């Protein structure tokens, strides 16, 4: 699948705020090493199991983007799509 305009050019570590059901996963380019996912919904997390089929590893790191267990400058890009 071809990268979308939102994911085109991404590489390295990506933080996706509002990961939801993982709909962006097929569009992450091969240069993305890992997606760190933030989403408050347990329901969408269950739906995101399809993201496990992606070649990009997904790590859930929290439910609230205001308090993330990340060091400063530990991700290369932040993505937030269709969240509001």
Beta strands, then each sheet from edge to edge (+ up, - down):
strand 1: 12-17
strand 2: 32-38
strand 3: 57-62
strand 4: 77-79
sheet 1: 3+ 2+ 1+ 4+
end
